[in-house]
Amino acid sequence: MIPLILGVMRYGLRPRFICVGLAVGMLAAALVVGWQYHVLEMVRPGIHYNPILFSEVAMSAFGVLLAACLTIRDRLVPLYLAGLLAALYCVILSGTRGTLLAIVPMIIFLLWWGWRFGAMGKFLLSRRRVLLFSIFLLLSGTVLLSAGHFVDRVELAIEQTIDYYEKGDASTPIGLRLEVWQAAWLAGNEHPVLGIGEINRQSYITHKITSGELKSDIAIMRNTHNDYLYAFQSRGVPGLLLILLIYSLPMLIFIRGLTAVKDEQLFASLGGVLLTIEYATYSLTSMPMYDGLPLVFYIVITSLCIGIIKHLQSPNSADYSC
């Protein structure tokens, strides 16, 4: 991250560079996953071999483009809005339930931001943005309601969760995750200082299955599906604190930047906050800090946003060379 941050701090970067790239990329991705889903009849398309990883990147692009639509006064806002809708479409078609959960904390934060900084009043004064977002709400609602397979997967998740707690069924995808989370929690509690490491994980689980503390179904699981519990299991309390710092330190930088007057700095701050919220949410049901595709996206966008903020806070903030 350091070279990217220092480079943008020194030379600057126009937010349009990020937003146009994300919007065009998501529109292209939507065409591909739409073709995979409707023509090739893939149940869970995702371009990348893993629809979960793809959906995390798409949802992250959604958050950054949402920040652009809320803060930047630019004639290309309709393009950002189109890219935002395309990103949501990609997430829906991927069928990934955990990724879409990020919408809940994002909405909560945006409501707080609107109340705390008076941003909602400024937004409502812009008739163009109100019209665009009315269109966005209409289209996104249509996408959500029409995604029958996604609704089916949500209902299935609820059913499998009930089966796990009431019947002890750990053979389903949800049951397996809940059981492997239980295993990680046991490991962290038994070895809170340094954890059990990565090499000893499988032998630890095998031992717990033999002793009857865990169900045999999770022997096939190769990861924890939770960044926090994975860190707690493998590196104990220090590992858990480290991943919390990875999210909290950038969040602190971004929240401080929300008082900015300049649209560019406000975009970088709000986009960074939403991106961090999304990744912190992904980490509850997946492992974006462990998988390469979403991790690279997080590193690049976070670094660029921090660099933009620091550059605009400097005396040379009026100069852009990129």
C-alpha distance (Angstrom), angle and dihedral (degrees) to the residues before:
residue distance angle dihedral
M1 . . .
I2 3.80 . .
P3 3.86 98.3 .
L4 3.82 91.3 48.8
I5 3.81 93.1 47.7
L6 3.80 93.4 47.0
G7 3.80 92.4 45.7
V8 3.81 94.3 52.7
M9 3.81 91.5 41.4
R10 3.80 89.2 55.7
Y11 3.80 102.6 40.0
G12 3.81 104.9 19.0
L13 3.78 129.6 -134.0
R14 3.78 131.0 -131.6
P15 3.83 112.7 -122.6
R16 3.82 86.9 -136.4
F17 3.81 87.4 70.1
I18 3.81 90.0 62.3
C19 3.80 97.6 38.2
V20 3.80 98.4 48.1
G21 3.79 91.0 47.1
L22 3.80 93.0 50.3
A23 3.81 93.6 44.5
V24 3.81 94.8 49.3
G25 3.81 90.9 43.1
M26 3.80 92.9 52.0
L27 3.81 92.8 46.7
A28 3.81 89.7 52.8
A29 3.81 91.2 45.4
A30 3.81 90.9 50.6
L31 3.81 90.1 55.5
V32 3.80 91.1 51.5
V33 3.82 97.3 46.7
G34 3.81 90.3 42.7
W35 3.81 88.9 54.8
Q36 3.81 91.0 46.3
Y37 3.80 92.6 49.4
H38 3.81 102.1 39.7
V39 3.82 101.7 30.3
L40 3.80 105.3 26.5
E41 3.83 90.4 33.5
M42 3.77 94.1 -134.6
V43 3.81 107.8 171.4
R44 3.81 94.2 -146.8
P45 3.82 111.9 18.9
G46 3.75 121.5 -173.9
I47 3.85 112.2 153.7
H48 3.80 88.4 -129.9
Y49 3.79 114.8 73.0
N50 3.81 90.6 -106.0
P51 3.84 116.0 55.6
I52 3.83 90.7 -161.4
L53 3.80 93.6 60.9
F54 3.80 91.9 43.6
S55 3.79 92.3 49.9
E56 3.81 91.2 51.4
V57 3.80 91.1 56.3
A58 3.82 91.4 44.7
M59 3.80 92.1 49.7
S60 3.80 90.0 48.5
A61 3.80 90.2 53.3
F62 3.81 86.9 50.7
G63 3.81 90.4 57.0
V64 3.80 95.4 47.9
L65 3.82 92.9 46.5
L66 3.81 89.6 47.6
A67 3.80 88.4 56.1
A68 3.82 89.3 50.2
C69 3.81 92.5 51.9
L70 3.81 90.8 49.6
T71 3.80 98.8 46.4
I72 3.81 114.1 20.9
R73 3.79 122.5 83.0
D74 3.77 99.0 -151.6
R75 3.79 135.7 138.5
L76 3.80 87.1 -128.8
V77 3.81 93.8 65.1
P78 3.87 90.5 107.0
L79 3.82 87.6 58.3
Y80 3.81 90.6 50.6
L81 3.80 89.6 49.5
A82 3.81 91.3 50.3
G83 3.80 89.9 50.1
L84 3.79 89.8 48.3
L85 3.81 91.4 54.6
A86 3.80 90.9 45.3
A87 3.81 89.9 53.2
L88 3.80 91.3 51.6
Y89 3.80 89.7 47.9
C90 3.81 89.8 53.7
V91 3.80 91.7 51.1
I92 3.81 92.5 49.0
L93 3.81 93.8 49.5
S94 3.80 91.2 47.8
G95 3.81 87.4 63.1
T96 3.80 91.4 -140.5
R97 3.78 109.5 154.4
G98 3.80 100.4 -176.4
T99 3.79 93.5 54.4
L100 3.79 93.7 55.5
L101 3.82 90.0 54.2
A102 3.80 87.2 78.8
I103 3.80 89.2 76.7
V104 3.82 90.4 73.1
P105 3.84 99.0 59.8
M106 3.81 89.5 37.8
I107 3.80 91.2 57.8
I108 3.80 91.2 46.0
F109 3.79 91.3 51.8
L110 3.81 93.9 45.8
L111 3.80 90.4 52.3
W112 3.82 89.7 50.9
W113 3.80 91.1 46.3
G114 3.78 91.8 49.8
W115 3.81 91.2 50.3
R116 3.81 98.2 39.8
F117 3.81 98.8 45.8
G118 3.80 100.3 26.3
A119 3.79 89.5 -116.9
M120 3.79 94.4 140.0
G121 3.80 92.5 61.9
K122 3.79 91.8 51.2
F123 3.77 90.6 48.5
L124 3.81 93.3 51.4
L125 3.81 90.3 52.5
S126 3.80 89.2 64.5
R127 3.80 105.9 79.5
R128 3.78 91.3 -172.1
R129 3.78 92.9 57.7
V130 3.79 92.7 45.0
L131 3.81 89.7 53.2
L132 3.79 92.8 47.1
F133 3.77 92.6 49.2
S134 3.77 92.3 47.2
I135 3.79 86.9 56.9
F136 3.81 89.7 46.2
L137 3.81 93.3 52.5
L138 3.80 91.2 48.0
L139 3.79 94.6 49.1
S140 3.81 95.5 41.5
G141 3.80 90.7 49.5
T142 3.78 89.3 51.4
V143 3.81 91.1 50.2
L144 3.80 92.7 49.7
L145 3.79 95.0 47.2
S146 3.80 93.8 45.4
A147 3.81 93.8 50.6
G148 3.79 95.5 92.2
H149 3.79 94.9 166.8
F150 3.80 90.5 54.8
V151 3.81 92.0 51.7
D152 3.81 88.5 49.3
R153 3.80 90.5 53.3
V154 3.80 91.4 51.2
E155 3.81 91.1 51.1
L156 3.80 89.4 47.4
A157 3.81 90.9 52.2
I158 3.80 90.8 53.6
E159 3.80 91.0 48.7
Q160 3.82 93.0 48.8
T161 3.81 91.9 48.1
I162 3.80 90.9 53.4
D163 3.82 90.4 47.7
Y164 3.79 91.0 52.5
Y165 3.79 95.9 52.2
E166 3.80 98.1 36.1
K167 3.82 101.9 34.3
G168 3.81 101.9 20.9
D169 3.81 90.9 -122.1
A170 3.82 107.4 164.3
S171 3.80 96.0 164.0
T172 3.82 95.7 89.8
P173 3.84 124.0 83.4
I174 3.82 91.6 -105.8
G175 3.80 92.4 42.0
L176 3.80 90.9 51.8
R177 3.80 91.8 52.3
L178 3.78 93.3 48.1
E179 3.79 90.8 49.4
V180 3.81 94.5 46.8
W181 3.82 88.8 49.7
Q182 3.79 87.5 53.9
A183 3.81 89.1 52.3
A184 3.81 92.4 50.8
W185 3.80 91.3 48.2
L186 3.81 91.0 51.4
A187 3.81 91.6 49.6
G188 3.80 93.4 49.1
N189 3.78 93.0 48.1
E190 3.78 92.9 48.7
H191 3.84 93.6 45.9
P192 3.82 105.5 27.0
V193 3.81 98.1 155.1
L194 3.82 102.8 56.7
G195 3.80 104.4 -5.4
I196 3.80 122.4 -136.4
G197 3.80 96.7 -72.4
E198 3.79 125.4 -129.9
I199 3.80 100.5 -81.0
N200 3.81 94.4 56.1
R201 3.81 96.2 48.7
Q202 3.79 98.2 94.9
S203 3.80 94.4 44.9
Y204 3.81 89.9 48.6
I205 3.81 91.8 52.4
T206 3.82 91.3 46.3
H207 3.80 89.8 52.5
K208 3.81 91.8 50.0
I209 3.82 91.2 48.5
T210 3.80 90.4 51.4
S211 3.81 91.5 49.7
G212 3.81 90.6 50.4
E213 3.81 96.0 -116.2
L214 3.80 92.8 115.0
K215 3.78 133.7 34.1
S216 3.79 118.5 -106.8
D217 3.83 92.2 -125.2
I218 3.82 92.5 81.4
A219 3.81 93.3 62.4
I220 3.82 87.1 92.8
M221 3.81 93.8 55.0
R222 3.80 113.3 105.3
N223 3.81 99.1 -176.2
T224 3.78 139.4 28.4
H225 3.83 99.1 -118.3
N226 3.80 88.9 -139.7
D227 3.80 124.1 81.0
Y228 3.80 94.2 -156.3
L229 3.79 95.6 50.5
Y230 3.80 90.9 41.7
A231 3.80 90.3 55.6
F232 3.82 91.3 44.9
Q233 3.79 91.3 48.9
S234 3.79 98.2 45.0
R235 3.83 101.7 33.6
G236 3.79 105.3 16.6
V237 3.79 124.5 -137.9
P238 3.86 93.2 -25.5
G239 3.81 89.8 57.0
L240 3.78 92.0 48.9
L241 3.81 91.4 49.3
L242 3.81 90.1 49.4
I243 3.79 94.8 56.6
L244 3.80 90.2 45.7
L245 3.82 88.3 54.4
I246 3.81 90.7 49.4
Y247 3.80 87.9 62.5
S248 3.81 101.6 31.6
L249 3.82 99.5 51.5
P250 3.84 96.1 55.6
M251 3.80 88.2 41.5
L252 3.81 89.9 56.6
I253 3.82 91.1 52.0
F254 3.79 92.2 48.4
I255 3.81 96.4 46.3
R256 3.80 90.5 51.6
G257 3.79 88.6 53.9
L258 3.81 93.5 56.0
T259 3.82 89.9 86.1
A260 3.82 89.8 65.8
V261 3.79 121.5 126.4
K262 3.82 95.7 -156.9
D263 3.81 114.5 87.8
E264 3.81 92.0 -139.0
Q265 3.80 94.0 55.2
L266 3.78 92.1 43.4
F267 3.80 90.2 51.9
A268 3.81 92.1 50.4
S269 3.80 91.1 47.9
L270 3.79 97.1 46.3
G271 3.80 93.0 40.5
G272 3.79 89.8 50.6
V273 3.80 92.3 49.6
L274 3.80 93.5 49.7
L275 3.80 91.9 45.5
T276 3.81 91.6 51.0
I277 3.80 91.7 46.9
E278 3.79 89.7 51.6
Y279 3.79 94.8 50.2
A280 3.80 92.4 44.7
T281 3.82 86.7 54.3
Y282 3.81 94.3 45.8
S283 3.80 87.9 54.7
L284 3.80 89.6 65.1
T285 3.81 93.7 67.0
S286 3.81 104.5 13.8
M287 3.82 141.3 26.9
P288 3.83 109.5 -110.9
M289 3.82 90.6 155.1
Y290 3.80 88.7 58.5
D291 3.82 101.2 40.8
G292 3.79 117.5 76.3
L293 3.83 102.9 -138.7
P294 3.83 100.0 57.2
L295 3.81 92.3 33.9
V296 3.82 93.0 57.5
F297 3.82 90.3 48.6
Y298 3.81 90.9 51.1
I299 3.81 92.9 48.3
V300 3.81 94.3 48.7
I301 3.81 99.2 44.7
T302 3.81 94.4 40.7
S303 3.80 91.1 49.7
L304 3.80 92.8 48.5
C305 3.81 92.4 48.7
I306 3.81 92.9 49.0
G307 3.80 90.1 47.1
I308 3.83 91.8 51.0
I309 3.80 91.3 50.4
K310 3.80 93.9 48.9
H311 3.80 92.9 44.4
L312 3.80 93.1 51.6
Q313 3.80 90.4 48.8
S314 3.79 90.4 58.1
P315 3.85 125.5 87.5
N316 3.82 89.5 -108.4
S317 3.80 93.6 57.1
A318 3.83 93.1 122.1
D319 3.80 91.4 64.1
Y320 3.81 119.8 87.6
S321 3.75 121.0 178.8
C322 3.82 97.6 169.4
